[in-house]
Structure formats: C-alpha cells, structure tokens
Amino acid sequence: MIEWIIFALIGVITGMFSGLLGLGGGLIVVPSLMAVFTWQALPEQNLMHIAIGTSLMTITITSLSSSYAHHKYQHINWLVFKLLVPGLVLGGLVGAYLATLVSSNLLQRCFALYVFSVVIQMWIPKLPSVSTKLLKKQSLSLFGILAGAISALVGIGGGSLVVPYLTMAKQSMQKSIGTSAACGFPISVAAVTGFIVFGQHHDVNNKWLMGQIHWQAFFGIISMSILFSILGAKLTKTLPVKILKQVFSIVLLVVAINLIK
C-alpha cells in the first residue's frame, strides 16, 4: 500500500510543477523513481532503465491530455508536427535501443547532463528567431531523429528540445509549446515500445515489470498527475512563476550534481 501512496505523491508533484512551470514531467519522475526503486532494492544495473522507461510511459498519457488542451486553442502547427513524426519515431526507437545497451550509471550521467542543460536554459534570455528554413522537411526530419533519440535516452517528452527549435524557426511561443506537447506522444510511444521489446533480456524478478516499464509506478503517477497539472496551470495566474522556476532550477541543479557522482 505504501508504494501506491508514494507513486501517487510523485504524480501530485509532477502534475503540479508541469502545469505551473510548463516543464516536462520526466525531470521529476526519473530521479523520484530512481530513489523509490533503490528503496525497493531493484537491481542497481536496471534502476535507470526502469525509471526512464516508466517516465516515458506516463508521457504517453499526459501528452495526449496536454495536446487536446492546446488543440482547442489552435496552438498546434499540425503540418510541422506531421513532418516531425517520422524522425521522432525513428529517434525514439534508436534511443531506447541504445539505452538498453549502456549501463545504468552511464544513463544516470546522461540524464544529469541533460538536467544541467535545462537549468542553463531557464536562466538565459529568450532565444532569437533564426530562419523559417528550419521548418523544411529535411531539417525537421534530422532534428526529429536527434530529439527523439535524446528524449528516449533520458526519459522526457522532448519539450526542452522542440520548443527552442521551433522558436528559432520563427514560430510563436504558443505554437512552439503546443506543437511540442503533441510531439511528446510519438516520442514516448516509440521509446516505450523500444524499452518493452529491447529490455526483455534483463532478468528482474518483479510482477509489476514488463520490459523496462514498472506498471504500478505508472498507474500511481498517472492517477494524480493529470488532475494536478490542471490545478498547476490555474495557479500560474496567482503565483510568481518566474521566481518559482528559478528556485526549481536550483533544486534541479542539486539533483543533477548528486546523479553525476
């Protein structure tokens, strides 16, 4: 019973901060699950793989919910999304495959480096517009592969990669965020498929595991994250989001330092 409560609490925190700060849930879910799985005494060599795979599984649901909300406000560039999808799917599969080949410690360091990049991104000014040439089919395909692979390796929905890219391609911030939310679905589905298929060779005796997905953690997190993401979004009108984001960036920095040891 205690495990269900813990996973639900992770869902509460993930949903709240995702809705309030517009950050991907993977930043919270992955290190939180690492701590829980360590407490549950899952094999150390599988900890990061399972945390990342499970994080990606939660994104398959949260991305659909977020995409629906953005679609209602016409904040998704569906043409750009369609051009990105093949690359995102291929990259997600490749990233998941590569993740199953490397050690949990190496994945942990990769995640820490990614968190460092997010922290830096939080403190720098808005990225400049570059050129709409970045929206050409070939450019979007190559970027999609890269974004999908990185997202699968660190258990995210790709928002911190897709949003800056689309902003530099002269898309509005609303369109960039909305399109990025939609991109989380093909990335996560492809990556989760890869973790289930390629992760079967790991011998972990746990009834909740299939491949690298921990289903108890998934259901526990999802049960609360969607509800509290809505609440978090509403609180953006009353709370100092900029200050909270900077405080959260410091927390992320501490997490990254601990993970990179």
LUMZADREN-219477 format. One record per residue (C-alpha): x, y negated, z. Coordinates in pm, whole numbers, plus 50000, padded with zeros to 5 digits. Example, Ala and Ser with C-alpha at 12.3 -4.5 7.8 and 13.67 -1.06 7.14 Angstrom:
512305045050780 513675010650714 
This chain:
500005000050000 502844976150085 504174979049729 500844967449582 500874937049811 504454928249716 503784931149343 500594910449379 502584883249561 505114883049277 502144878249044 500894848749253 504294831349246 504864839348878 501464826748770 501634795248981 505054784248857 504334794248497 501184773148492 502664744448690 506074741348524 505474757948186 508234783248250 508244819148132 507334844648397 510414865648324 512574840748514 510704850448832 509614886048757 513024900648665 515014890348978 511994897349201 511634932649065 515374937949099 515024931149472 511954953449511 513414982349312 516604980349518 514464982749833 512645012649680 516035029049623 515635033749249 518915044349086 521235014549055 522095022748694 518445017948595 517394988048806 517844960348550 516454980948262 513234987848451 512924951848572 513334938248218 511034964048059 508314957648316 508674919948282 508164922947906 505074944347965 503504916748176 504224891847897 502094912047652 499074902347863 499984867247974 500954856847620 497504866547490 495814846247762 498044816147700 497694818747322 493914818347346 494034786347552 496424769347309 494404780747007 491284763847144 493174730747143 494674737846797 498194737546938 499474767646742 501124764746400 499894797946264 501894795245940 505164791846132 504044819746365 503414843446071 506844836045927 508494842346263 506734875146344 508794899446126 512064886446270 510714886046626 509544922146600 512804934146447 514824914546701 512694927746989 513294963646884 517024958146831 517364940047163 515544967747351 517734994047188 520924975047275 519684970547633 519335008147681 522935012947566 524584989947821 524914992148197 522534976348444 525374954348572 526064940548224 522364933348169 522324915848505 525164893048394 523434886248062 520304875748249 522344853448480 523964836048182 520544830748028 519294815348353 522274791648353 521274780048003 517694773948120 518924753748419 521024731748187 518064727847954 515934714948244 518314686448312 519174674347962 517114648347773 514644658247503 516324674847205 516474653446890 514504661546576 516804675746310 515024687045994 511904704645871 514284727045672 514444747845988 510884758945903 511914775745577 511174812945559 514824824245565 515714801745858 512684812946059 513414849645985 517014847246104 516044827246411 513234851846485 515664881146492 518004862546726 515214850446957 513584884846967 516834902547048 517824878447326 514314879447474 514314917447483 517764918147646 516754895347933 513004902447968 511464869347858 508794857947613 511154835847417 509724802047515 513044786647615 514384795847271 511404789547044 510284756147191 513664738247142 513994752546792 510554740846682 511114707046846 514264702646641 512214712846336 510084681746397 507104699646546 505194681646821 505794693647177 502194706447193 502624726546872 506034739246984 504734751647318 501544766247171 503364784346890 505954796947137 503184811247357 501854830847060 505364843546979 505574859947320 503154887147210 505044902146911 508324899147100 507024917147408 505124944147220 508164952647007 510524951747304 508224972347528 507884998247251 511654999547230 512065003447606 509485031547616 510985050447321 514695044247375 514515045347754 513155080747785 516585096047823 517115080448166 516345105448441 514445086548713 512045106048931 509155081948984 505495088248898 504945051748802 507675051148536 507265056648163 510435049547974 511585017448141 508145004548241 507065005348606 503275005948580 502504999348946 504544967448929 502864957848601 499304961648730 500134944849061 501694914448896 499044910548626 496234912948882 497234878749017 499434861048762 496704851848511 494414837348778 497154816948944 498574804448613 495224787148561 495434772148909 499024761148848 498034744048523 495334724448707 497814713348975 500024696648713 497684666548736 498264661649109 501794674149186 505154658249085 506014683748815 509324667648715 510654668849072 509364704349124 511054715748803 514384701348919 514024718149259 513124750949087 516204747448865 518374747049177 516664778749301 517324794748962 520944784248984 521324801949319 519664833149174 521994832848874 525094829249091 524024859049302 523294880248995 526574873148820 528684886449107 
